[in-house]
Amino acid sequence: MSIRKTAGVTLLVCLCALVSSAQEQKTQIPLREPDYNKPKLFDQLPSKVAVQVEDLQKLLQVPTDTKTARLQIQGGKTNTLSGEITSSANKYNGNLRSIVFRSNEFRGATVTVSAIKDDRGTVSYTGRIISMEHGDLLELKQEKGQYYFVKRGFYDLVNE
């Protein structure tokens, strides 16, 4: 009887070991598929919208107690972007300045502009106007000393 008992317990343990698994094997990283059918937010604007350096400087020098921000642009029906400031920063002895505000003109879009001063004192600007619900965005680029907001596809920049 002890041989049958031992064989039964051994068989039961083997079956439990085969059925149970300690870790689940995942073969794919869970990513959402891109939605290329998102509506476009900046259809009424040209592919390049000019921005003056002086207007970028004014935007980044907004006092901290100010609640709204304004940025002059040159293109389309809208010549001014304005909205409620959500974040602003001035770090590293003024070498990095940044402002973020929600656009009143483009619902759901957030405008981000930063100025970075390098060791030689040269200032460069970066920025974006982006909405997570739309299929396009504007990215601040410099060409031949002039800054432009250039249209790009949402999924050219963002991976979901």
C-alpha positions in Angstrom: 0.0 0.0 0.0 2.9 2.4 0.7 4.1 2.0 -2.9 0.7 2.9 -4.3 0.5 5.9 -1.9 3.9 7.1 -2.9 3.2 6.7 -6.6 -0.1 8.5 -6.3 1.4 11.5 -4.4 4.2 11.6 -7.0 1.8 11.6 -9.8 -0.3 14.3 -8.2 2.7 16.5 -7.7 3.8 16.0 -11.3 0.4 16.9 -12.6 0.3 20.1 -10.4 3.7 21.1 -11.7 2.7 20.7 -15.3 -0.5 22.6 -15.0 0.7 25.5 -12.9 3.1 28.1 -14.1 5.2 30.5 -12.0 5.5 33.3 -14.6 3.4 34.2 -17.5 5.3 34.6 -20.8 4.4 37.7 -22.8 5.7 37.8 -26.3 4.5 41.4 -27.1 4.8 44.7 -25.5 1.3 46.1 -24.9 1.1 49.1 -27.2 -1.9 50.9 -28.6 -2.2 51.0 -32.3 -1.8 54.5 -33.8 -5.1 56.2 -34.7 -4.2 57.8 -38.1 -7.8 59.0 -38.4 -7.6 61.6 -35.6 -9.0 65.0 -36.7 -6.5 67.7 -37.7 -6.4 70.8 -35.5 -4.2 73.1 -37.6 -5.8 72.7 -41.1 -6.5 76.4 -41.4 -2.8 77.3 -40.9 -0.1 77.2 -43.6 2.6 74.5 -43.3 5.0 77.1 -41.8 4.0 79.9 -39.5 6.6 82.5 -38.8 7.4 83.7 -35.2 9.6 86.7 -34.4 12.4 86.2 -31.8 11.3 89.3 -30.0 7.8 87.7 -29.5 9.4 84.6 -28.1 11.5 86.7 -25.7 8.4 88.7 -24.5 6.6 85.4 -23.9 9.4 84.0 -21.8 9.8 87.2 -19.8 6.2 87.2 -18.5 6.1 87.9 -14.8 5.4 85.0 -12.5 2.2 86.5 -11.1 0.7 86.8 -14.6 -2.1 84.3 -15.3 -2.3 84.6 -19.1 0.3 84.4 -21.9 0.3 85.7 -25.4 2.4 84.8 -28.4 2.3 86.7 -31.8 2.4 84.4 -34.8 2.2 85.3 -38.5 -0.1 83.1 -40.5 -3.7 82.1 -41.0 -6.7 83.8 -39.4 -5.1 83.6 -36.0 -2.3 86.1 -35.3 -2.1 85.7 -31.5 -2.0 82.6 -29.3 -3.2 83.2 -25.8 -4.2 81.2 -22.8 -3.9 80.3 -19.2 -0.3 79.6 -18.0 0.0 76.1 -16.5 3.7 76.1 -15.8 6.7 78.4 -16.1 10.4 77.9 -15.1 13.5 79.9 -14.9 16.5 77.7 -13.9 20.3 77.6 -14.0 20.8 81.3 -13.5 18.5 82.1 -16.4 20.1 79.6 -18.9 16.9 77.7 -19.2 13.5 79.5 -19.3 10.3 77.7 -20.2 6.6 78.4 -20.3 3.5 76.2 -20.9 0.0 77.4 -21.5 -3.3 76.1 -22.8 -4.3 77.7 -26.1 -7.7 79.6 -26.2 -7.6 79.6 -30.0 -7.0 75.8 -30.5 -9.1 74.0 -27.9 -7.3 71.1 -26.3 -3.8 72.3 -27.4 -0.9 73.1 -25.2 1.8 75.6 -26.2 5.3 75.0 -24.8 8.2 77.3 -25.5 11.7 77.1 -24.0 14.8 79.2 -24.4 18.2 77.6 -23.8 21.4 79.7 -23.4 24.7 77.8 -24.1 28.2 78.5 -22.7 28.9 81.1 -25.4 25.7 83.0 -24.6 23.8 82.0 -27.7 20.1 81.5 -27.1 18.1 78.9 -29.0 14.4 78.3 -28.8 12.4 75.1 -28.9 8.6 74.6 -28.7 5.5 72.8 -29.7 1.8 73.2 -30.0 0.3 69.8 -29.4 -3.1 68.2 -28.6 -3.3 64.6 -27.7 -6.7 64.3 -29.3 -5.6 65.5 -32.7 -3.5 64.1 -35.5 -1.2 67.1 -36.1 1.0 69.4 -34.2 3.3 72.4 -34.7 7.0 72.3 -33.8 9.2 75.3 -33.5 12.1 75.1 -35.9 14.8 77.6 -36.9 15.7 78.1 -40.6 18.3 80.8 -41.7 17.9 82.8 -38.5 14.1 82.8 -38.6 11.8 80.7 -36.3 8.8 78.9 -37.7 6.1 76.7 -36.3 6.2 73.8 -38.8 3.3 71.3 -39.2 4.1 67.7 -38.3 2.1 64.5 -37.9 1.3 63.6 -34.3 2.7 60.1 -34.7 5.9 61.5 -36.2 6.7 62.6 -32.7 4.6 60.5 -30.3 4.6 56.7 -29.9 1.6 55.4 -28.0 
